[in-house]
């Protein structure tokens, strides 16, 4: 196997791992962490969601953009895998736009809430974020499946 082919193979492996880990974190947020936070006493749940929003809010932009670039690199490097890889790039781009336009504004508000400053409609905002997050999660799961298909071609 030539050096260039090994690099291309590693690129697709890294793309699968990075996107897969991102999917795992987002699944955990949706089905583990937020349900736990919601069962905490109200003040503690608000604080926990705020802390999670601050922590993940710093990391996820790099993770989403990095994942998109890795998958685009796979699409460029692997002509036989271009179809599923470019479709995965499209889904990841939709998830980024959706995040910036819909989820980040809610997250930016909620990460500053304290029990004393929480707005009257905080439950509705939290529920809206959770619903939008599930849509975004479906997009990145589909992208993960497609980049995995691309990597195996």
Helices and strands as residue ranges (DSSP letters): H 3-28, I 29-33, H 34-39, H 42-77, G 79-81, H 82-98, I 99-103, H 104-110, H 122-151
